Amino acid sequence: MTIVRVENLSKIYPVAIKQPGIKGTLKHFFQRQYREIKAVQDISFSIEAGEMVGFLGPNGAGKTTTLKMLTGLIHPSSGQVRVAGYVPFRRQPQFLSKTSLVMGQKQQLLWDLPALDSLKINAAIYNLSDQVFEQRLGELSEMLSLQQKLTQPVRKLSLGERMKAELLAALLHHPQVLFLDEPTLGLDVNAQVAVREFLREYNLRYQATILLTSHYMADITALCKRVLLIHQGQLMYDGALEELLERFAPCREVKVELAHPVEKAHLAQFGEIEAIDGQEVRFLIQREKLTTTIAQILAQLEVLDLSVSEPPIEEVIGRLFLSGKVSLTS
Ligand SMILES: Nc1ncnc2c1ncn2[C@@H]1O[C@H](COP(=O)(O)OP(=O)(O)OP(=O)(O)O)[C@@H](O)[C@H]1O
């Protein structure tokens, strides 16, 4: 069942132009001029119930703007959006009870109060009975390992604990569709893993649909089989993450530790050199040439250690954007 349907969605922000100085201020006051920022341009996609989809793109690509339109915080300039059958911008109670938005850089919990107090407010807003509230609170706080932390003021929680409490607050009403904008922003590696594990478990347990943006590629690779790639407001790719890597990462990274330094010119004959750090060299080698090139390296150089890996996904995607190689078809 399709739960998120986006058709030809666009958002244009009018931005006032103001010249510096008093003259500029007066002109701005009497004769305001605007320019347009095309934050999202004619994008279409749909998401099936229960899917976990990664939403990728460089800074300023239009991810947050899209999420804001999907949750009804802003009105689209044109195009259609349906989430769980509702038009988000109408913000009907039924829509609000089926969706949730968590933004890593914004918080809904009240700073000076224990998280439990904010959770009780949310329970009242969503009309949860005491019994349902207690049951969900117990279940979610156990999944998030937060039981001991909910009674102390939010300002005394660590960043990771605060994020988990934010997730608890956002999920208390059991939304079917969850929009996450950088949920692991600023968290240390352990806290990132804990949030990731929780999201996977939540998706499995409740068949929740999740659309996730993150600059930590580990979040995306761990959780999402499918990705949407947006660049300068346009949807560049919609498909399997693996296929994206297959198509656009035709190389493997070969890391070689040499017994002694070798001239760059000599090393260059084996393939593209990604980096040289003393006696450690990283090559990018075409997949089809991998075995013959490794055999040549081992035969011609004195090698202490050698390993082969996929280049990091953020590098692949970064290179795609730079080269303009991404195409509209998946
Ligand atoms: N309220 C606004 N008024 C004017 N321009 C805006 C507004 N919000 C966003 N923009 C612009 O729209 C474009 C897309 O911004 P958006 O925040 O959606 O990108 P993003 O992909 O979420 O970026 P990031 O990864 O940095 O959060 C940017 O050029 C941004 O400057």
The ligand as an SDF file (V2000), in Angstrom:
LIG
                    3D

 31 33  0  0  0  0  0  0  0  0999 V2000
   12.6440   29.7810    4.9070 N   0  0  0  0  0  0  0  0  0  0  0  0
   13.4780   29.8960    3.8980 C   0  0  0  0  0  0  0  0  0  0  0  0
   13.5530   31.0360    3.1850 N   0  0  0  0  0  0  0  0  0  0  0  0
   14.3830   31.1510    2.1290 C   0  0  0  0  0  0  0  0  0  0  0  0
   15.1910   30.1700    1.6780 N   0  0  0  0  0  0  0  0  0  0  0  0
   15.1700   29.0040    2.3450 C   0  0  0  0  0  0  0  0  0  0  0  0
   14.3200   28.8040    3.4930 C   0  0  0  0  0  0  0  0  0  0  0  0
   14.5240   27.5410    3.9460 N   0  0  0  0  0  0  0  0  0  0  0  0
   15.4380   26.9730    3.1360 C   0  0  0  0  0  0  0  0  0  0  0  0
   15.8350   27.8450    2.1700 N   0  0  0  0  0  0  0  0  0  0  0  0
   16.7920   27.5970    1.0750 C   0  0  0  0  0  0  0  0  0  0  0  0
   16.2920   26.4880    0.3360 O   0  0  0  0  0  0  0  0  0  0  0  0
   17.3560   25.6400   -0.0720 C   0  0  0  0  0  0  0  0  0  0  0  0
   17.1140   24.2300    0.4500 C   0  0  0  0  0  0  0  0  0  0  0  0
   17.2310   24.2530    1.8640 O   0  0  0  0  0  0  0  0  0  0  0  0
   16.9460   22.9670    2.7750 P   0  0  0  0  0  0  0  0  0  0  0  0
   17.0520   23.3980    4.1980 O   0  0  0  0  0  0  0  0  0  0  0  0
   15.6770   22.3320    2.3500 O   0  0  0  0  0  0  0  0  0  0  0  0
   18.1820   22.0230    2.3720 O   0  0  0  0  0  0  0  0  0  0  0  0
   18.7160   20.6940    3.0370 P   0  0  0  0  0  0  0  0  0  0  0  0
   18.9080   19.6980    1.9390 O   0  0  0  0  0  0  0  0  0  0  0  0
   17.8480   20.2730    4.1660 O   0  0  0  0  0  0  0  0  0  0  0  0
   20.1430   21.1580    3.5740 O   0  0  0  0  0  0  0  0  0  0  0  0
   20.9680   20.7150    4.8830 P   0  0  0  0  0  0  0  0  0  0  0  0
   21.4890   19.3380    4.6020 O   0  0  0  0  0  0  0  0  0  0  0  0
   22.0680   21.7400    4.9370 O   0  0  0  0  0  0  0  0  0  0  0  0
   20.0360   20.7770    6.0610 O   0  0  0  0  0  0  0  0  0  0  0  0
   18.6250   26.2870    0.4550 C   0  0  0  0  0  0  0  0  0  0  0  0
   19.1820   27.0340   -0.5970 O   0  0  0  0  0  0  0  0  0  0  0  0
   18.1490   27.1830    1.5830 C   0  0  0  0  0  0  0  0  0  0  0  0
   19.0030   28.3000    1.7240 O   0  0  0  0  0  0  0  0  0  0  0  0
  1  2  1  0
  2  3  1  0
  2  7  2  0
  3  4  2  0
  4  5  1  0
  5  6  2  0
  6  7  1  0
  6 10  1  0
  7  8  1  0
  8  9  2  0
  9 10  1  0
 10 11  1  0
 11 12  1  0
 11 30  1  0
 12 13  1  0
 13 14  1  0
 13 28  1  0
 14 15  1  0
 15 16  1  0
 16 17  2  0
 16 18  1  0
 16 19  1  0
 19 20  1  0
 20 21  2  0
 20 22  1  0
 20 23  1  0
 23 24  1  0
 24 25  2  0
 24 26  1  0
 24 27  1  0
 28 29  1  0
 28 30  1  0
 30 31  1  0
M  END
$$$$
